[in-house]
């Protein structure tokens, strides 16, 4: 039933939650006061916050094989009041837990997903990757399972390839060697699985840009923000002059960081930069010479 103003009969009403009143917009008559706010007491500024703060259960997630839709039976043998259960009730709860575990993972596909998604979580945790990488890698692996790309291949290699692909898609600077170390799989096997998944899933993976690695290198070398700014400027100019084409991103980023450290008088040796970047000193010297000669500026060593 629609409420109307008893004074003017207008149905254009406004709820003033600050004053806890219902007011007529036409004549200003206060129809009702001390109204109760039926909405939540929390505020949300985006969809992610709204999903997290709702009290109707956890939000959906692709990192769990059942997407977090199933329920869990608590391991403590206590009732809602905190009292201990009787022996017969404990036996009944034990049977319920057992069948709950069996019903959550009912077939081979779900067992595959449960093991693989837990492995993805482990790899992402060991590499300190953000939550969006974990979700993206889980979605990629689910697509691979749906297309039956995991048959005849190691699950862990597909897991590592999914994490590496997620890092590339989300533009997070992680090398294949880092994923290899975190997953414990061979670099060649992960590379084969990665190329196979890119081809079969038809996923566009942007190439690694050298600028993604500059921030990591400057932080690991304890350089100031000025070195990072100069190195990024060098990379922008080098990209415009097409000096980055056909060059490994790690090597050219390391060369730019080395030049920046010399320019701001916070010089780091080529060996220190090479150890942080995971490249050889020869690579840094070659990239350094190319950048200095092509960009036409002088660096005093």
C-alpha positions in Angstrom: 0.0 0.0 0.0 1.4 3.4 -1.0 1.7 6.0 1.7 0.3 9.5 1.0 0.7 12.8 2.8 -2.4 13.3 5.0 -2.2 17.1 4.5 -1.9 17.5 0.7 -2.4 13.9 -0.5 0.9 13.9 -2.4 2.7 10.5 -2.8 6.2 12.0 -3.3 7.8 11.2 0.0 11.4 11.2 1.1 13.0 9.1 3.9 15.5 11.3 5.9 17.6 8.7 7.6 19.7 11.4 9.3 16.7 12.8 11.1 14.8 9.4 11.1 11.7 10.9 9.5 9.5 10.5 6.5 8.8 13.9 4.9 6.4 15.0 2.2 8.3 16.7 -0.7 5.4 18.9 -1.6 4.4 20.5 1.7 7.2 19.4 4.0 4.8 17.7 6.5 6.5 15.1 8.7 4.4 12.0 8.2 6.4 9.7 10.5 9.4 10.1 12.8 11.8 7.9 14.7 11.8 5.4 11.9 14.1 2.4 12.0 16.7 2.0 9.3 16.3 -1.6 7.9 19.6 -1.4 5.9 23.0 -2.6 7.0 25.1 -0.6 9.4 28.2 -0.9 7.1 29.1 1.1 4.0 30.6 -0.2 0.7 32.3 1.9 -2.0 32.6 -0.8 -4.7 31.2 -4.2 -5.6 34.1 -6.1 -4.0 33.6 -4.5 -0.6 29.9 -5.0 -0.8 30.4 -8.7 -1.5 32.8 -9.1 1.4 30.7 -7.3 3.9 27.4 -9.1 3.3 26.3 -11.6 6.0 24.6 -14.1 3.7 27.7 -16.3 3.3 31.1 -16.0 1.8 31.4 -14.6 -1.8 31.8 -17.0 -4.7 35.4 -17.8 -5.4 37.1 -19.9 -8.2 39.9 -20.9 -5.9 37.8 -23.7 -4.3 36.6 -26.6 -6.5 33.0 -26.1 -5.4 33.3 -22.3 -5.6 32.7 -22.0 -1.9 29.0 -23.0 -2.1 29.2 -26.1 0.2 28.9 -25.9 4.0 31.4 -27.0 6.6 30.7 -29.0 9.8 32.8 -27.7 12.6 35.4 -30.0 14.0 34.6 -29.1 17.7 32.1 -31.4 19.4 30.0 -28.6 20.9 26.5 -27.4 20.4 25.4 -23.8 19.7 25.5 -23.0 23.5 29.1 -24.3 23.8 28.2 -27.4 25.7 29.9 -30.8 25.0 27.9 -33.3 22.9 26.9 -36.6 24.3 28.7 -39.8 23.0 25.8 -40.7 20.7 25.7 -37.2 19.3 29.5 -37.2 18.7 29.2 -40.5 16.8 26.4 -39.0 14.6 28.4 -35.8 13.9 31.4 -37.9 13.0 29.4 -39.8 10.4 28.0 -36.5 9.1 31.5 -35.1 8.7 32.6 -38.2 6.8 29.8 -38.1 4.3 30.2 -34.3 4.0 33.8 -34.8 2.9 32.8 -37.5 0.4 29.9 -35.5 -1.0 32.2 -32.4 -1.6 34.6 -34.4 -3.8 32.4 -37.0 -5.6 34.2 -37.8 -8.8 37.7 -37.7 -10.5 37.2 -34.2 -12.0 36.4 -32.7 -8.6 39.4 -34.5 -7.1 41.6 -33.1 -9.8 40.2 -29.6 -9.3 40.6 -29.8 -5.5 44.3 -30.9 -5.7 45.1 -28.4 -8.5 43.5 -25.4 -6.9 45.2 -26.1 -3.6 48.5 -26.3 -5.5 47.8 -22.9 -7.2 47.1 -21.4 -3.8 50.4 -22.8 -2.5 52.4 -21.5 -5.5 50.8 -18.0 -5.3 51.4 -17.9 -1.5 55.1 -18.8 -1.9 55.6 -16.1 -4.5 53.6 -13.5 -2.5 51.2 -12.9 -5.4 48.0 -10.8 -4.9 44.5 -12.2 -4.7 43.6 -11.3 -8.3 46.4 -13.5 -9.6 45.1 -16.5 -7.6 41.6 -16.0 -9.0 42.8 -15.5 -12.6 45.0 -18.6 -12.4 42.1 -20.7 -11.0 39.8 -19.5 -13.9 42.5 -20.4 -16.5 43.0 -23.9 -15.0 39.2 -24.5 -14.9 39.1 -23.6 -18.6 41.9 -26.1 -19.3 40.1 -28.8 -17.4 36.9 -28.0 -19.3 38.7 -28.5 -22.6 40.4 -31.6 -21.3 43.9 -30.2 -21.7 45.2 -31.9 -18.5 44.9 -35.4 -19.9 48.3 -37.0 -20.4 50.1 -34.0 -18.8 51.4 -33.3 -15.3 48.9 -31.5 -13.2 51.6 -29.4 -11.5 53.0 -28.3 -14.9 49.5 -27.0 -15.9 49.2 -25.4 -12.5 52.6 -23.6 -12.9 51.7 -22.6 -16.5 48.4 -21.2 -15.2 50.1 -19.1 -12.6 52.6 -17.8 -15.1 49.9 -16.9 -17.6 47.9 -15.1 -14.9 51.0 -13.0 -14.0 51.4 -12.1 -17.6 47.8 -11.2 -18.1 47.6 -9.1 -14.9 50.9 -7.4 -15.8 52.7 -8.6 -12.6 56.4 -8.9 -13.0 57.3 -12.6 -12.4 59.7 -14.6 -14.5 59.4 -18.2 -15.6 62.4 -19.0 -13.4 60.5 -17.7 -10.3 57.5 -19.8 -11.1 59.7 -22.8 -11.7 61.4 -22.4 -8.3 58.0 -22.0 -6.5 56.3 -24.9 -8.1 59.3 -27.3 -8.1 58.7 -28.3 -11.7 61.1 -28.2 -14.7 61.4 -25.0 -16.6 61.2 -26.8 -20.0 58.0 -28.7 -19.0 56.3 -25.6 -17.7 57.2 -23.7 -20.9 55.7 -26.5 -23.1 52.5 -26.5 -21.0 52.3 -22.7 -21.2 52.7 -22.6 -25.0 50.2 -25.5 -25.4 47.6 -23.7 -23.2 48.0 -20.4 -25.0 47.4 -22.1 -28.3 44.5 -24.3 -27.3 42.7 -21.8 -25.1 43.3 -18.9 -27.5 44.1 -16.5 -24.7 45.8 -13.3 -25.5 48.9 -12.9 -23.3 50.5 -9.5 -23.5 54.3 -9.5 -23.8 56.4 -8.7 -20.8 57.4 -5.1 -20.7 60.8 -4.1 -19.3 59.2 -1.3 -17.3 57.4 -3.9 -15.1 60.7 -5.1 -13.7 62.3 -1.7 -13.0 60.5 -1.1 -9.7 61.5 -4.5 -8.4 65.1 -4.1 -9.3 65.4 -0.6 -7.8 63.8 -1.8 -4.5 66.1 -4.9 -4.3 69.1 -2.7 -4.9 68.0 -0.1 -2.3 68.0 2.7 -4.8 66.0 5.9 -4.3 62.9 6.9 -6.2 65.0 9.1 -8.5 66.7 6.1 -10.0 63.4 4.5 -10.7 62.1 7.6 -12.4 65.2 7.9 -14.6 65.2 4.3 -15.5 61.5 4.5 -16.5 62.2 7.6 -18.6 65.1 5.7 -20.4 62.8 2.8 -21.1 60.1 5.1 -22.6 62.6 6.7 -24.9 64.1 3.3 -25.8 60.6 2.0 -26.6 59.9 4.9 -28.9 63.2 4.3 -30.7 62.3 0.5 -31.0 65.5 -0.4 -29.0 63.5 -2.9 -26.9 62.5 -5.1 -29.9 64.1 -8.4 -29.9 65.7 -7.9 -26.5 64.9 -9.8 -23.3 62.9 -7.6 -20.9 65.1 -8.5 -17.9 68.3 -7.6 -19.7 67.3 -4.2 -21.0 65.5 -3.3 -17.7 68.7 -4.2 -15.8 70.8 -2.1 -18.2 68.5 0.9 -17.6 68.6 0.5 -13.8 72.4 0.3 -14.0 72.6 3.6 -16.0 70.2 5.3 -13.6 72.3 4.3 -10.6 75.4 5.8 -12.2 73.6 9.0 -13.1 72.3 9.8 -9.6 75.6 8.8 -8.0 74.2 5.7 -6.3 76.3 3.4 -8.4 75.8 -0.3 -8.1 78.3 -2.7 -9.7 77.3 -4.8 -12.7 77.6 -7.9 -10.7 75.1 -6.6 -8.1 72.6 -5.7 -10.8 73.1 -9.0 -12.5 72.4 -11.0 -9.3 69.1 -9.1 -8.7 68.0 -9.3 -12.3 69.0 -12.9 -12.8 71.0 -12.2 -16.0 74.8 -12.2 -16.7 77.2 -9.3 -16.5 77.8 -9.6 -20.2 74.2 -9.0 -20.9 74.1 -5.9 -18.8 77.3 -4.5 -20.5 75.8 -5.1 -23.9 72.4 -3.5 -23.1 74.3 -0.6 -21.4 76.4 0.1 -24.5 73.4 -0.1 -26.8 71.3 2.3 -24.7 74.2 4.8 -24.2 75.1 4.8 -27.9 71.6 4.9 -29.3 70.2 7.5 -26.8 73.3 9.7 -27.3 74.1 10.7 -23.7 77.3 10.5 -21.7 77.6 8.5 -18.5 80.7 9.1 -16.4 81.8 5.9 -14.7 
